[in-house]
Amino acid sequence: MNFYAIKAIYLFELARTWRTLLQSIATPVISTSLYFVVFGSAIGSGMTQVQGVSYGAFIIPGLIMLALLTESISNASFGIYMPKYSGSIYELLSAPVSYLEILIGYVGAAATKSVVLGVIILLTAHLFVDFEILHPFWMAAFLVLTALTFSLFGFIIGVWADGWEKLQIVPALIVTPLTFLGGSFYSISMLPPVWQTVTLFNPVVYLISAFRWSFYGVSDVNVGVSLAMILGFLLLCILAVGLIFKTGYRLKS
């Protein structure tokens, strides 16, 4: 294992965060803060508790997950797309660096940035509402696992994309709507029975439900099922990345 190469890629990608601090950190935090103001304060003031939790506190896991999913995909997809766009990917592929080391460097940096962002948003939430984390270990585990999984997914999108517009298609048209419809701002138990069944086909429901359970001990879906769904999607992403490197799909051509 070439740890020097992994470190070089990892630190290079992390350095890009400091060069784009406003876009990478400030913008998601400000956007999430506005959600707290609009939904938590304005709308939440007229709502009763949801599953025994105040509405302002109830939406915290969903808002963190919304930022985590979009930023994980964005960081990883942009990180691998830029070398393709500039042509430097060929220098990387011809260097004495294995595919696994390239993957660890890029995905590790993207996941790290997303976790840091999630922690910052978590700390910012204390400015708007009081809450406690019932299962801090599982909260951290779900945070890291989700960041890693969707960074892998973002890496796949970055390899697949052959234009700037394609980098935004999946996050903007698929992931963000699924997150809003996945129980970020409400419990799916509030929906009619038919729509509760339909909602269970939304994979983001399982992410948000498990993450909310780690905070308050309440969830819309069994935590074991949620964990299995997350691990299953992680496995699918790993298999897809392995196939990409095996065939050289859109990396060597």
C-alpha positions in Angstrom: 0.0 0.0 0.0 1.5 3.3 -1.1 0.5 5.5 1.8 2.5 8.4 0.5 0.4 8.5 -2.7 -2.8 8.3 -0.6 -1.7 11.1 1.6 -0.8 13.3 -1.4 -4.2 12.8 -3.0 -6.0 13.2 0.3 -4.2 16.4 1.3 -4.6 17.9 -2.2 -8.3 17.4 -2.1 -8.6 18.7 1.4 -6.6 21.8 0.4 -9.3 22.6 -2.2 -11.7 23.1 0.6 -9.7 25.9 2.0 -9.4 27.5 -1.4 -13.2 27.4 -1.8 -14.2 27.8 1.9 -17.2 30.0 1.1 -18.7 27.4 -1.3 -17.6 24.3 0.6 -18.5 25.2 4.2 -20.1 28.6 4.6 -22.9 28.2 1.9 -24.2 24.8 3.3 -24.1 26.1 6.9 -26.0 29.3 6.0 -28.5 27.5 3.9 -29.2 25.0 6.8 -29.5 27.9 9.2 -32.2 29.4 7.1 -34.0 26.1 7.2 -33.9 26.3 11.0 -35.3 29.8 10.9 -38.1 29.1 8.5 -39.1 25.6 9.5 -37.9 25.4 13.1 -38.9 28.8 14.3 -41.6 30.1 12.0 -43.5 26.8 11.2 -42.4 24.9 14.3 -43.8 27.6 16.6 -47.3 26.6 15.4 -46.8 22.9 15.7 -47.0 20.4 18.5 -44.3 17.8 19.2 -43.6 15.1 16.7 -43.0 11.7 18.2 -42.5 13.3 21.6 -39.8 15.7 20.2 -40.1 19.4 19.7 -40.4 20.2 16.0 -37.3 22.3 15.9 -35.2 19.5 17.4 -37.1 16.9 15.2 -35.8 18.4 11.9 -32.1 18.5 13.0 -31.2 15.0 11.8 -33.0 15.6 8.5 -31.3 18.9 7.8 -27.9 17.4 8.6 -28.6 14.5 6.3 -29.7 16.8 3.5 -26.4 18.7 3.7 -24.4 15.5 4.1 -25.8 13.7 1.1 -25.5 16.6 -1.3 -22.1 17.7 -0.2 -20.7 14.1 -0.2 -21.8 13.6 -3.7 -20.7 17.1 -4.8 -17.2 16.8 -3.2 -16.4 13.4 -4.6 -17.8 13.9 -8.1 -16.0 17.2 -8.6 -12.8 15.8 -7.1 -12.5 13.0 -9.8 -14.1 15.0 -12.6 -11.5 17.8 -12.5 -8.6 15.5 -13.4 -10.7 14.1 -16.2 -11.6 17.5 -17.4 -8.0 18.9 -17.3 -6.4 15.7 -18.6 -4.3 15.1 -15.5 -6.1 11.8 -14.9 -3.7 10.1 -17.4 -0.7 11.2 -15.3 -2.4 9.7 -12.2 -3.3 6.5 -14.0 0.3 6.1 -15.3 1.9 6.7 -11.9 2.8 3.8 -9.6 -0.4 4.2 -7.7 -3.1 1.5 -7.5 -6.8 2.0 -8.2 -7.5 1.3 -4.5 -5.1 4.0 -3.4 -6.6 6.5 -5.8 -10.1 5.6 -4.4 -9.0 5.9 -0.8 -7.5 9.3 -1.4 -10.4 10.9 -3.3 -13.3 9.3 -1.4 -11.5 9.7 2.0 -11.1 13.4 1.4 -14.7 13.9 0.3 -16.0 11.9 3.2 -13.8 13.9 5.7 -15.1 17.2 4.3 -18.7 16.0 4.6 -18.3 14.8 8.2 -16.7 18.1 9.2 -19.6 19.9 7.6 -22.1 17.7 9.4 -20.4 18.4 12.8 -20.4 22.2 12.1 -24.1 22.1 11.3 -24.7 20.0 14.4 -23.0 22.7 16.5 -24.8 25.5 14.7 -28.1 23.8 15.5 -27.5 24.5 19.2 -27.9 28.2 18.4 -31.5 27.6 17.4 -32.8 24.8 19.5 -31.9 22.7 22.5 -31.4 19.0 22.0 -29.5 16.0 23.3 -28.0 13.0 21.5 -29.3 9.8 23.0 -26.8 7.4 21.2 -23.7 9.5 20.3 -21.7 6.5 19.2 -24.4 5.5 16.7 -24.8 9.1 15.6 -21.1 9.3 14.7 -21.2 5.9 13.1 -24.2 6.7 10.9 -22.6 10.1 10.1 -19.4 8.6 8.9 -21.0 5.6 7.2 -23.4 7.9 5.2 -20.6 10.3 4.2 -18.5 7.4 3.0 -21.3 5.7 1.1 -22.4 8.8 -0.7 -18.9 9.9 -1.4 -18.4 6.6 -3.2 -21.7 7.3 -5.1 -20.4 10.8 -5.9 -17.1 9.3 -7.2 -19.2 7.1 -9.6 -21.1 10.1 -10.8 -17.9 12.0 -11.4 -16.5 9.2 -13.5 -19.8 8.8 -15.4 -20.2 12.5 -16.1 -18.8 13.8 -19.4 -19.9 17.4 -18.8 -20.4 19.9 -16.1 -24.2 19.7 -16.3 -24.2 16.0 -15.6 -22.5 16.6 -12.2 -25.6 18.3 -11.0 -28.3 16.1 -12.5 -28.3 13.3 -9.9 -27.9 15.6 -6.8 -30.4 18.2 -8.0 -33.1 16.1 -9.7 -32.9 12.9 -7.6 -31.1 13.1 -4.3 -32.4 16.4 -3.0 -36.1 15.6 -3.9 -35.8 12.2 -2.3 -34.3 13.8 0.9 -37.2 16.3 1.1 -39.7 13.4 0.6 -37.8 11.1 2.9 -39.0 12.5 6.2 -36.6 15.4 6.7 -39.3 17.7 8.0 -42.0 15.2 9.0 -42.6 11.7 10.3 -43.9 9.4 7.6 -46.4 8.1 10.2 -48.2 11.4 9.5 -48.9 10.4 6.0 -52.0 8.3 4.8 -51.3 4.6 4.8 -51.0 4.4 1.0 -48.3 7.1 1.0 -46.5 5.5 3.9 -46.1 2.3 1.8 -45.0 4.4 -1.2 -42.5 6.3 0.9 -40.8 3.1 2.1 -39.4 2.7 -1.5 -37.5 5.9 -1.0 -34.0 4.8 0.2 -33.3 8.1 1.9 -36.1 7.3 4.4 -33.9 4.7 6.0 -30.9 7.0 6.3 -32.9 9.8 8.0 -34.8 7.4 10.2 -31.7 5.7 11.5 -29.9 9.0 12.1 -33.0 10.4 13.9 -33.1 7.3 16.1 -29.5 8.0 17.2 -30.6 11.4 18.5 -34.0 10.7 20.1 -34.5 7.0 20.1 -37.5 7.3 17.7 -37.6 6.2 14.1 -40.1 5.5 11.3 -38.3 2.4 10.2 -36.7 -0.4 12.2 -33.1 0.6 12.9 -31.7 -2.8 11.9 -33.5 -2.6 8.5 -32.1 1.0 8.1 -28.5 -0.2 8.8 -28.9 -3.1 6.4 -30.1 -0.7 3.7 -27.1 1.6 4.2 -24.6 -1.3 4.2 -26.3 -2.7 1.1 -26.0 0.5 -0.8 -22.4 0.8 0.3 -21.7 -2.7 -1.1 -23.3 -1.8 -4.4 -21.2 1.4 -4.7 -18.0 -0.6 -3.9 -18.9 -3.2 -6.6 -19.7 -0.4 -9.1 -16.3 1.3 -8.4 -14.6 -2.1 -8.7 -16.2 -2.6 -12.1 -15.2 0.9 -13.2 -11.5 0.3 -12.4 -11.6 -3.2 -13.9 -12.9 -2.0 -17.2 -11.4 1.5 -17.2 -14.9 3.0 -17.9 -14.5 6.6 -18.9 -11.1 6.8 -17.2 -8.9 5.5 -20.0 -11.0 6.9 -22.9 
